[in-house]
Amino acid sequence: MAGERQYARLATPPPASPSPGERWTWPMLRALLALCAANASESVQVLSAGFLIDEIATVPFDQIAIAASVYLGMFIGGLGSGAAADSCGRVRTLLVSLSLSAAAAAAA
């Protein structure tokens, strides 16, 4: 009997996939656009480190230090934001981190 119940569970068809209109709602698109904009701003910040390397640093050690500081900051920020997301919530942490990123970009 147990085998028959398991077979009946496997024989049920999968649920129908949502239509394209149901798949993308306005809040989802708005969140997607906001995250795409945040990703673009982060890539510009990484790209600006390349310009700093060419303009400011002439010694190879200074060039390596500037390049490493970008990725070290990403590493520390990832660890800190992950811990904050676990304790404070993902949405609040994302809003705070994007606000800090926008403030730093505006200050630069």
NURO-797108 format. One record per residue (C-alpha): x, y, z; residue in one letter; residue number from 1. Coordinates in steps of 0.001 Angstrom, whole numbers, plus 524288, in hexadecimal, padded with zeros to 5 digits. Each point is the difference from the previous one (the first is absolute). Example, Ala and Ser with C-alpha at 12.3 -4.5 7.8 and 13.67 -1.06 7.14 Angstrom:
2
+-------+-------+-------+------+------+
|    xx |    yy |    zz | loro | loke |
+-------+-------+-------+------+------+
| 8300C | 7EE6C | 81E78 |    A |    1 |
| 8055A | 80D70 | 7FD6C |    S |    2 |
+-------+-------+-------+------+------+
//
This chain:
108
+-------+-------+-------+------+------+
|    xx |    yy |    zz | loro | loke |
+-------+-------+-------+------+------+
| 80000 | 80000 | 80000 |    M |    1 |
| 80AD0 | 80971 | 8033F |    A |    2 |
| 80604 | 7FDAD | 7F2A5 |    G |    3 |
| 7F312 | 802F6 | 7F94B |    E |    4 |
| 7FEB8 | 80D06 | 80729 |    R |    5 |
| 80DC0 | 803C0 | 7FC26 |    Q |    6 |
| 7FD37 | 7FC8E | 7F1D0 |    Y |    7 |
| 7F388 | 8080A | 80046 |    A |    8 |
| 807AE | 80B9A | 8053B |    R |    9 |
| 809F5 | 7FED4 | 7F506 |    L |   10 |
| 7F577 | 7FE5E | 7F594 |    A |   11 |
| 7F984 | 80D2A | 80297 |    T |   12 |
| 80302 | 80A00 | 7F578 |    P |   13 |
| 80834 | 80BD5 | 80388 |    P |   14 |
| 7F8E9 | 80CE0 | 80236 |    P |   15 |
| 7FE09 | 8088B | 7F422 |    A |   16 |
| 80A16 | 80AB1 | 7FE3C |    S |   17 |
| 7FB01 | 80DE8 | 80147 |    P |   18 |
| 7FD75 | 807E6 | 7F3D3 |    S |   19 |
| 809DC | 80ABB | 7FCA7 |    P |   20 |
| 7F6C4 | 80A74 | 80524 |    G |   21 |
| 7FF1C | 7F941 | 80D29 |    E |   22 |
| 80E85 | 7FDAB | 800E8 |    R |   23 |
| 80461 | 80E4C | 80038 |    W |   24 |
| 7F834 | 808EF | 808B7 |    T |   25 |
| 802FD | 80E6F | 801B7 |    W |   26 |
| 8063F | 7FEA6 | 80D88 |    P |   27 |
| 808D5 | 7F54B | 7FAC4 |    M |   28 |
| 803F2 | 8083C | 7F445 |    L |   29 |
| 8026C | 80BC5 | 808B5 |    R |   30 |
| 808C1 | 7F7F0 | 808E5 |    A |   31 |
| 80717 | 7FA60 | 7F433 |    L |   32 |
| 80287 | 80D86 | 7FA6A |    L |   33 |
| 804C9 | 8050E | 80D2E |    A |   34 |
| 8096A | 7F4A1 | 80181 |    L |   35 |
| 804D3 | 801B4 | 7F1FF |    C |   36 |
| 802B3 | 80E5C | 802CE |    A |   37 |
| 80726 | 7FC57 | 80C84 |    A |   38 |
| 80828 | 7F604 | 7F8A5 |    N |   39 |
| 80361 | 80A1F | 7F5B4 |    A |   40 |
| 8044A | 809CE | 80A51 |    S |   41 |
| 80877 | 7F5D0 | 806AF |    E |   42 |
| 8068D | 7FCAB | 7F324 |    S |   43 |
| 802D0 | 80E68 | 7FDAF |    V |   44 |
| 80676 | 800A0 | 80D62 |    Q |   45 |
| 808AE | 7F476 | 7FC92 |    V |   46 |
| 802FA | 80622 | 7F2CC |    L |   47 |
| 803C8 | 80CC8 | 80687 |    S |   48 |
| 80A59 | 7F8B7 | 807BE |    A |   49 |
| 8068D | 7FD04 | 7F307 |    G |   50 |
| 80086 | 80E7B | 7FCD0 |    F |   51 |
| 8058B | 802D9 | 80D7D |    L |   52 |
| 80A9A | 7F604 | 7FDCC |    I |   53 |
| 80427 | 806AD | 7F367 |    D |   54 |
| 7FEF6 | 80DED | 804F5 |    E |   55 |
| 804BE | 7FF9C | 80E08 |    I |   56 |
| 808A0 | 7F442 | 8021F |    A |   57 |
| 80D05 | 7FF38 | 7F926 |    T |   58 |
| 8066A | 7F5EF | 808CD |    V |   59 |
| 7FBAA | 7F1EC | 7FD68 |    P |   60 |
| 7FD6F | 7FD94 | 80E7D |    F |   61 |
| 7F68C | 80B7E | 8007A |    D |   62 |
| 7F8EC | 7FAEB | 7F3FE |    Q |   63 |
| 7FE75 | 7F2A1 | 8063E |    I |   64 |
| 7FB64 | 8061F | 80CC6 |    A |   65 |
| 7F55F | 807DE | 7F911 |    I |   66 |
| 7FB59 | 7F42B | 7F857 |    A |   67 |
| 8000A | 7F750 | 80C0A |    A |   68 |
| 7F8CF | 80A09 | 8084D |    S |   69 |
| 7F440 | 7FF68 | 7F6EC |    V |   70 |
| 7FE92 | 7F15C | 80176 |    Y |   71 |
| 80368 | 7FFFD | 80E63 |    L |   72 |
| 7F535 | 809EF | 80233 |    G |   73 |
| 7F68E | 7F75A | 7F86C |    M |   74 |
| 803E0 | 7F45D | 80855 |    F |   75 |
| 7FE58 | 80722 | 80CF1 |    I |   76 |
| 7F355 | 80638 | 7FB5B |    G |   77 |
| 7FAB3 | 7F2D0 | 7FBCA |    G |   78 |
| 802DC | 7FA06 | 80D2F |    L |   79 |
| 7FA3A | 80B8C | 8074B |    G |   80 |
| 7F3D7 | 8012A | 7F79D |    S |   81 |
| 7FDA8 | 7F15D | 800C8 |    G |   82 |
| 80048 | 8006C | 80EC3 |    A |   83 |
| 7F76C | 80C1F | 80017 |    A |   84 |
| 7F648 | 7F996 | 7F6B8 |    A |   85 |
| 7FF02 | 7F45C | 8090E |    D |   86 |
| 7FD59 | 80869 | 80BE7 |    S |   87 |
| 7F8A5 | 80BCA | 7FA80 |    C |   88 |
| 7F992 | 7FA93 | 7F3C1 |    G |   89 |
| 803B9 | 7FFFA | 7F1B7 |    R |   90 |
| 7F7A1 | 80B55 | 7FB7F |    V |   91 |
| 8048A | 80958 | 80A95 |    R |   92 |
| 80E3A | 7FC1F | 7FDEB |    T |   93 |
| 7FEDE | 801C3 | 7F14D |    L |   94 |
| 7F9F0 | 80D71 | 8019D |    L |   95 |
| 80A76 | 8044F | 80998 |    V |   96 |
| 80B18 | 7FADA | 7F78B |    S |   97 |
| 7FAAA | 80669 | 7F3B4 |    L |   98 |
| 7FE36 | 80CC4 | 8076B |    S |   99 |
| 80E14 | 7FF69 | 804D1 |    L |  100 |
| 804B9 | 7FD1A | 7F246 |    S |  101 |
| 7F84D | 80B73 | 7FA82 |    A |  102 |
| 8053A | 80909 | 80A97 |    A |  103 |
| 80DF0 | 7FBC1 | 7FD43 |    A |  104 |
| 7FE22 | 801F2 | 7F174 |    A |  105 |
| 7FA3D | 80D78 | 80242 |    A |  106 |
| 80B48 | 803B5 | 808F7 |    A |  107 |
| 809F6 | 7FBEC | 7F5D1 |    A |  108 |
+-------+-------+-------+------+------+
//
